[in-house]
Amino acid sequence: MPGLHIVATPIGNLQDITLRALDTLRRADLIACEDTRVSGKLLFRYGLTTPLLPYHEHNAETMRPRLMSRLAEGGAVALISDAGTPLVSDPGYKLVRDAIAAGHLLHVVPGASAALAGLVLSGLPPDRFFFAGFLDAKSVARRRDLETMTTIPGTLIFYESGPRLAASTADMAAVLGDRPAVVARDLTKLYEEVRRGSLTELAAHYAEAGPPKGEIVVLVGPPLPAKEISADDLDTALGAAMATGSLSEAAARVAAQLGLTRRRVYQRALELAARLEETNGPGA
């Protein structure tokens, strides 16, 4: 079984590992893992003695040559993450790329994936989905990234941290519109939680309840069906919103309220602001 073996490991319950994964880890010459303390618990649970080598984003440049050398010798290297499927928001892409370039055999042992588990539990359309991983920690950059996803015709899947969840879902509501969404937390663990609602409702809940603990998956439904909104209706809504907030805030609020894309509403807001300035003069 020479080559690089990409092995999915349990997300929260050590009993969720597959028999094939255990056999692969047992027969490997070396296991590359994110944290030897975390992976050590899995190996201890099943009496595995395969050597562990830490491989993560901070040491990848120095450790990857060692792993490639072992593959070149005809060895079997297993790649695992702390939980779930490697390469899905976890280290490993560059190792896989280099292994392919060098002509080594590549094997995948499928299993746990928080993104797919969340999609199945969500009740949102699963036939088309887009996995976006972690959004930027800063709101401005986060909203800019979300703008590129407004027209994707499928369910959006994000990973998020507890402290950023309220702000992140609020930004999603502002940019994507108030779509149906789901927050899935600590999947397969003892305190697994799945909360459903609109993005606005979820943002309000976590703003009041505080940051939840654990690993979090946020799933957002596809774009809402286009509403027949007249130009006059849009202008009226924007006029009221612009009277009490900034142009950007007004556009975000109206877009969510009417189910329109923020880009379209923002462009119209700019046009109205320019018209108002021409009529009343600068600073009006």
C-alpha positions in Angstrom: 0.0 0.0 0.0 2.7 2.5 -0.9 1.7 6.1 -1.5 -0.1 9.0 0.2 -3.4 8.0 1.9 -5.8 10.8 2.8 -7.8 9.5 5.7 -11.0 11.1 7.2 -11.1 10.8 11.0 -14.1 11.3 13.4 -15.4 14.8 14.1 -16.5 14.3 17.7 -17.1 10.7 18.4 -14.1 8.3 18.2 -16.5 5.4 17.4 -17.4 7.1 14.1 -14.1 6.0 12.4 -14.5 3.5 9.6 -12.9 0.0 9.6 -11.0 0.9 6.4 -9.6 4.0 8.0 -8.3 2.0 11.0 -6.8 -0.6 8.8 -5.0 2.1 6.7 -3.6 3.9 9.8 -2.5 0.5 11.2 -0.6 -0.4 8.0 0.9 3.0 7.3 4.6 3.6 8.0 3.9 7.1 9.2 0.9 9.3 10.0 1.1 13.0 9.3 -1.3 14.9 11.6 -2.1 18.4 12.7 -1.6 17.8 16.5 0.0 14.6 17.8 -1.9 15.1 21.1 -5.3 15.0 19.4 -4.4 12.2 17.0 -2.7 10.3 19.8 -6.0 9.8 21.6 -7.4 8.2 18.5 -4.5 5.8 18.1 -4.6 5.0 21.8 -8.3 4.2 21.7 -7.7 1.5 19.0 -4.3 0.3 20.1 -2.4 1.7 17.0 1.3 2.2 17.3 2.1 3.9 13.9 4.5 6.8 14.4 3.0 10.3 14.3 4.6 13.3 12.7 3.1 16.8 13.2 2.2 18.5 9.9 0.4 21.8 10.0 0.4 25.3 8.5 3.3 26.5 10.7 5.8 23.7 10.0 4.6 22.5 6.5 7.5 24.0 4.6 10.1 22.1 6.7 8.1 18.9 7.2 6.8 18.4 3.7 10.3 17.4 2.3 10.5 14.7 5.0 7.2 13.3 4.0 8.1 13.4 0.3 11.3 11.6 1.0 9.4 8.8 2.8 7.1 8.5 -0.2 10.1 8.4 -2.6 11.4 5.4 -0.6 8.2 3.5 -1.3 6.7 4.1 2.1 3.0 4.5 3.0 2.2 7.9 4.5 -1.3 8.5 6.0 -2.5 12.2 6.2 -5.1 13.0 8.8 -6.5 16.2 10.3 -7.7 16.8 13.9 -11.2 16.0 12.8 -13.0 15.4 9.5 -11.6 15.2 6.0 -8.1 16.6 5.4 -7.7 19.4 2.9 -11.3 20.7 3.7 -10.1 23.9 5.5 -7.2 21.8 6.9 -3.5 21.4 5.9 -2.5 19.1 3.1 -3.2 20.6 -0.3 0.5 21.3 -1.1 1.5 17.9 0.1 -1.1 16.3 -2.2 0.0 18.5 -5.1 3.6 17.6 -4.7 2.8 13.9 -4.4 0.9 14.0 -7.6 3.7 16.0 -9.4 6.2 13.4 -8.2 4.1 10.5 -9.6 3.3 8.9 -6.2 0.1 6.8 -5.7 -2.7 8.7 -4.1 -5.5 7.1 -2.1 -8.6 8.6 -0.3 -10.3 6.9 2.6 -13.6 8.9 2.9 -15.5 9.5 6.1 -16.5 12.3 8.4 -17.0 15.8 6.9 -18.6 18.6 9.0 -19.6 20.5 5.8 -21.5 17.5 4.3 -22.9 16.5 7.7 -24.3 20.0 8.2 -25.7 20.0 4.6 -27.6 16.8 5.3 -29.0 18.0 8.6 -29.9 21.5 7.4 -33.0 20.8 5.3 -31.7 23.2 2.7 -31.4 22.2 -1.0 -28.5 19.7 -1.2 -28.5 19.2 -5.0 -26.2 22.2 -5.5 -23.9 23.6 -2.9 -20.8 25.8 -2.6 -18.3 25.3 0.2 -16.6 28.6 1.0 -14.6 27.6 4.1 -13.8 30.4 6.6 -14.7 34.0 5.7 -12.3 36.8 6.5 -12.3 37.9 10.2 -12.8 41.6 9.2 -16.3 42.8 8.3 -15.2 44.8 5.2 -13.3 42.0 3.6 -16.0 39.5 4.7 -18.7 41.5 2.9 -16.5 41.8 -0.1 -16.1 38.1 -0.3 -19.9 37.5 0.2 -20.6 39.9 -2.7 -19.0 37.4 -5.1 -21.5 34.7 -3.9 -24.8 36.5 -4.2 -25.8 34.8 -7.4 -24.5 31.3 -6.8 -27.5 29.0 -7.4 -27.1 26.7 -4.5 -26.7 26.3 -0.8 -23.7 28.1 0.7 -21.6 26.4 3.3 -19.2 28.2 5.7 -17.1 27.3 8.7 -17.1 29.9 11.4 -15.8 30.6 14.9 -18.1 31.3 17.9 -16.8 34.8 18.6 -17.4 35.9 15.0 -20.7 34.1 14.4 -23.1 37.0 15.3 -21.3 39.5 13.2 -20.7 37.0 10.3 -24.4 36.1 10.0 -25.4 39.8 10.2 -23.0 40.5 7.3 -24.5 37.5 5.4 -28.0 39.0 5.9 -26.9 42.4 4.7 -25.1 41.2 1.6 -27.0 38.0 0.6 -30.5 39.1 1.8 -32.5 37.5 4.6 -32.3 34.0 3.4 -33.2 30.8 5.3 -30.1 29.5 7.1 -28.9 26.9 9.6 -26.1 27.0 12.2 -24.9 23.5 13.1 -22.6 23.2 16.1 -20.4 20.4 17.4 -21.7 17.8 14.9 -21.7 14.2 16.2 -20.7 15.4 19.7 -22.6 15.1 22.9 -24.0 18.6 22.8 -24.7 18.8 19.0 -27.0 21.7 18.2 -28.8 22.6 15.0 -30.6 26.0 14.9 -32.7 27.0 11.9 -34.1 30.4 11.0 -33.5 33.4 8.7 -30.0 35.0 8.7 -31.5 38.0 10.5 -33.0 35.8 13.2 -29.8 33.8 13.7 -27.7 37.0 13.9 -30.0 38.4 16.5 -30.0 35.2 18.5 -26.3 34.9 18.7 -25.8 38.6 19.4 -28.0 38.2 22.5 -27.0 34.7 23.6 -23.3 35.3 23.1 -20.7 33.2 21.3 -21.4 29.5 21.2 -18.6 27.0 21.9 -17.4 24.3 19.5 -16.9 23.8 15.8 -19.5 25.7 13.7 -20.9 25.2 10.2 -23.2 27.9 8.8 -25.4 27.0 5.8 -27.3 29.5 3.8 -30.1 28.8 1.3 -29.9 29.6 -2.4 -30.9 33.1 -3.6 -34.5 34.0 -2.8 -36.9 34.1 -5.8 -36.7 37.5 -7.5 -39.5 39.7 -6.4 -41.4 42.1 -8.7 -40.2 45.3 -7.1 -41.1 48.5 -9.0 -38.6 51.3 -9.4 -40.8 53.6 -7.3 -41.0 51.0 -4.5 -37.2 50.7 -4.5 -36.7 54.5 -4.5 -39.3 55.0 -1.7 -37.6 52.4 0.5 -34.1 53.8 -0.2 -35.3 57.4 0.5 -36.6 56.4 3.9 -33.5 54.3 4.8 -31.0 57.0 3.6 -32.7 59.5 5.8 -31.6 57.6 8.9 -28.3 56.0 8.0 -25.3 56.0 5.7 -25.7 55.2 2.0 -24.0 51.8 2.5 -26.1 50.9 5.5 -29.3 52.0 3.7 -28.5 49.8 0.7 -27.8 46.8 2.9 -31.0 47.2 4.9 -33.2 47.7 1.8 -31.6 44.8 -0.1 -32.4 42.5 2.8 -35.9 44.0 3.2 -36.9 43.6 -0.4 -34.9 40.4 -1.2 -32.8 42.2 -3.8 -29.0 41.9 -4.4 -27.1 44.5 -2.5 -25.1 45.5 -5.6 -28.3 46.5 -7.5 -29.7 48.5 -4.5 -26.3 50.2 -3.8 -26.0 51.3 -7.4 -29.5 52.8 -7.2 -28.7 54.5 -3.9 -25.6 56.1 -5.6 -27.9 57.4 -8.4 -30.4 58.9 -5.9 -27.6 60.5 -3.9 -26.1 62.1 -7.0 -29.5 63.4 -8.1 -30.1 64.8 -4.6 -26.8 66.6 -4.7 -27.5 68.1 -8.1 -30.9 69.4 -6.9 -29.8 70.7 -3.5 -26.1 71.3 -4.0 -23.1 69.7 -2.3 -23.5 68.8 1.3 -27.3 68.6 1.1 
